Amino acid sequence: MRLFTTICAFLALSTAATAQYRGIEWSIDGTNPVIDGVARAVVRVYVGYDDPSWQLNAVYGDGANLLSISTTDPLGFYQHIAGGDTSLQINAALYPNFPDLRYDSWVTIGREDSTDNEMLHIGMDYGPWNSGGALQADNGTWFAVPIAFTQCFPDANGQVLIAQLTVTLGETIQGTVHLQGKDGSLDVTTHLDQTFLIDTGVTPGDGFCFGDGSGASCPCFGFGSSGEGCANSGGLGGAILVASGNASFTNDTFQLGVSGLPGAKPGLCVKGSAQLGGGSGNPVGDGLLCTAPQIRSQVIVSDGSGTLSMDNWNGQPFGTYLDAANVGVPTYYQWWYRDPPNTCSGSGFNFTNGWAVTWLP
């Protein structure tokens, strides 16, 4: 008898109770970080419960119920060199030196790193998953039982985290998993063939005015990486702006995400109707100003990792601040941000790349 079968037997005879079980749920990080020059979607997958006394113990696949998680992304799931297959291998202390480690792909039971983590796994072959393929199991599981910690129980949103999956923005993720847990009376529950199909959305518009040496020279001769703005004091290149959602007046879910910023620094979005420098921008401050005239948004402060998302313009949907004249013609966006340590120009500020979006009716 294989070890996985023993683990399932340990969970005891199960029921198919569903009264307090909501199903598979997910969220997509709105910052859409750019990693290795590629805009990414960071997806977190959860199991949802309405009763906080219910628990999730195992995500599994067996001979009769194949577990499979795959993506249409030709690059496969993003795997960071300092990351791991499970949250047990994620060391949050490494984030300052490896910021992109935050976006590694992994599986879990209720934990996003190794802190207070009692998860175990057995029978899983992660090799194909680490080589651009799918994660599959016909006799494997990742699991946890509540001993010292409470990772098996729902959080304040009624969710137990089971995976973080990072792919190229616009690609899809699909999967089938099988779940075992316990209800509030400690009767074992089983939920077979729990499927999900996650569309990470098509990126609206395109970037332009890059500080990566492909166009105008940066004022301080500090180039960012491909697709970024001019280099900043963070020491990891420049900051990058990307868009997601629908740029539509009748279905406005448009938002902007910025990554690569200095941590905890204020900034704002500027937009205009014209590109400067033929689309290459004009040197201003420590970066390149990409658009005119400059209409300014509210101020937003980046988080500690230098990322932020913007899903409204001064408290209203983006489209509210446009009019019929903007339909079918490009609007240009760019992020301006404070960067006091970077003083080669004496300005204390910098810019991301620009982003051109054509709004639809």
SEKOL-776315 format. One record per residue (C-alpha): residue in three letters; x, y negated, z. Coordinates in steps of 0.02 Angstrom, whole numbers, plus 50000, padded with zeros to 5 digits. Last residue first. Layout:
! SEKOL-776315
ALAXYZ...
//
This chain:
! SEKOL-776315
PRO491164736948692LEU493004741948681TRP494504732948753THR496164733648660VAL497564735748787ALA499384730348776TRP500514733748926GLY502074723648968ASN503654729949052THR503874725749235PHE504414708649294ASN505664700849415PHE505794688449558GLY507094680949675SER507544666749557GLY509404664049587SER509814672349422CYS510964685349501THR509844685249655ASN509204703049671PRO508944703849860PRO507364693149847ASP506374704549731ARG504634697149720TYR503504704349587TRP502684700149420TRP501674714049337GLN501184712849153TYR499584713649052TYR499184709548870THR497434709348798PRO497274715948622VAL495794712348507GLY494254723148478VAL493194715148613ASN494084700248692ALA492944687148611ALA491474695248698ASP492154690048867LEU493474695648992TYR493534693049179THR492124705349213GLY493074718349111PHE494374720549247PRO493064725449374GLN492854712549514GLY493784709349677ASN495074697249607TRP495414709249462ASN495014727149509ASP495774744549507MET497574739849547SER498774753449600LEU500404752049695THR502124759849704GLY503774755049783SER503954769549906GLY503524758850056ASP501944752449975SER501884737649855VAL501004721749911ILE499554715249805VAL499224696849762GLN497614692949667SER497694690549479ARG498534677349372ILE498164670849198GLN499804667849108PRO499594660848932ALA500594669948874THR501404687248877CYS503034696748899LEU504104687749026LEU505744697349036GLY506694700049198ASP507804692449332GLY506964675349322VAL506334672649145PRO507114680048988ASN505824679848846GLY504864695248789SER505184708848659GLY503444708148582GLY503894695148452GLY504734684948587LEU503124682548683GLN501534692448654ALA499884683148650SER498184684448734GLY498754683948914LYS498804693249077VAL499784691449237CYS499684704149377LEU500284700149551GLY501714703949669PRO502154705749851LYS503574717049913ALA503384731950031GLY504604743449939PRO505564737349789LEU504594742349634GLY504884758249533SER503024761549510VAL501544751349450GLY499794757549411LEU498424748049319GLN496584752049317PHE495144753249193THR493544761949247ASP492424750349146ASN491044759949059THR489984746748969PHE491404734148950SER492634747748902ALA494474749748945ASN494204767249014GLY495424774449141SER497304772749149ALA498624759249126VAL500514759449149LEU501754746849222ILE503574751049256ALA504864744449377GLY506714744349337GLY508204755649370LEU508524765949526GLY509524753349628GLY507994746049714SER508704728649684ASN507914727549512ALA508334733149335CYS507384725449189GLY505674732749148GLU505404751149113GLY505024761448958SER506724770048950SER507764766249105GLY508034748549167PHE509374736949103GLY510404725349214PHE511174712449100CYS510654699149226PRO509494690049108CYS508904706149026SER509294707048840ALA507814707048721GLY507334723448639SER507834741748661GLY508994737748805ASP507874745348938GLY506944729548988PHE505434734448885CYS504244722148801PHE502914734848753GLY501834748448831ASP500314755648746GLY498424755548761PRO497254766548860THR498094782248930VAL496944797048900GLY496264805049056THR496904817549185ASP495594830249133ILE495404842949273LEU494574859749239PHE494194869849395THR493684887649434GLN493264896649595ASP493144914749539LEU492834922449709HIS492324914049871THR492544925050024THR492034921050203VAL492594929750362ASP491454928050513LEU492304917050642SER490624909750699GLY491094892850625ASP491494900850459LYS493094909650416GLY494254909750265GLN494594918450102LEU494764910449931HIS494974915749751VAL495744904449620THR495414900449437GLY496304886049355GLN496374872249228ILE497434856749216THR497234844349073GLU498444832248990GLY498174813448979LEU499564808549099THR500954821449091VAL500774833849233THR500934834349423LEU500024847549525GLN499854846249715ALA499004861549787ILE497854868849920LEU497304853850026VAL495884857550146GLN494454845050132GLY493024838550240ASN493554820550216ALA494194819150395ASP495254834750366PRO494564852350349PHE495314866550453CYS496724878350401GLN498064865550447THR497574865950631PHE499234869150717ALA499864881050852ILE499054896850783PRO497774893950647VAL498034906950509ALA498944902850349PHE498984909250170TRP499814909550000THR499354925049904GLY499914938449783ASN499354954149692ASP498674948849523ALA499534932049527GLN499774917949401LEU500614900949399ALA500724895349219GLY502214890749111GLY503514876849100SER504954886349176ASN504574883949361TRP502834891149338PRO503564906149247GLY504704909949397TYR503434906949536ASP503014925349558MET501904926549713GLY501844942949812ILE501904934249980HIS501624916950049LEU501624909350222MET500944893050292GLU501344888150471ASN501724869850434ASP501934857250573THR503024846650456SER503594856150301ASP502714844850177GLU500984841250105ARG500024852550224GLY498264860050220ILE498654877050146THR499934874250011VAL500474875149831TRP501804864549746SER502144852249606ASP503404838349645TYR502734820649647ARG503454814649812LEU505144821449754ASP505144806749633PRO505814795449770PHE507394805949795ASN508514796349916PRO507094788450016TYR506024804149996LEU507304816250071ALA506604815050248ALA504954821750180ASN505714839050161ILE504594849250045GLN505024867850053LEU503544872950163SER502434863350041THR502644877749920ASP503604880949759GLY504994869049804GLY505714851749785ALA507494844949773ILE507624848349585HIS505884841249557GLN504634851849460TYR503324843449351PHE502044856049287GLY502314861149106LEU503194850148980PRO501994855748843ASP500564849448954THR498994859548919THR499064865549098SER498954881849197ILE498364888949363SER497894907449366LEU497354919549502LEU496734936049433ASN495274944349522ALA495144963249501GLY496994966849522ASP497214953249652GLY497374934449663TYR497464923749818VAL497144907649913ALA497074911850098ASN496524905450268LEU495274891550240GLN494304886150394TRP492544881650446SER492294871950608PRO492294855250517ASP490664859850427ASP490364851350259TYR491814860250174GLY492854856150020VAL494354865849954TYR495644853849885VAL496704850449731ARG497884835549723VAL498314828649552VAL499804817549512ALA499584811349334ARG501204806549249ALA501874793049134VAL503474799549052GLY505154790349053ASP506004803049166ILE504594800549291VAL503324786449271PRO502084786149414ASN500214786049375THR499794774149519GLY497994780449524ASP498414796949608ILE497124809449545SER495924818049666TRP495214835549671GLU493784846449731ILE493484865249730GLY491884870849815ARG490664863049938TYR490604876850071GLN489434873950217ALA488004885150158THR489134896250051ALA489294912850143ALA489994926550032THR490414937950177SER492054945950221LEU492684961750306ALA494304957750394LEU495674944550367PHE496944957950413ALA496334968250266CYS496824954050151ILE498564953750227THR498784972450206THR498284971550024PHE499614958149999LEU500944969250077ARG500714983249951MET500005000050000
//
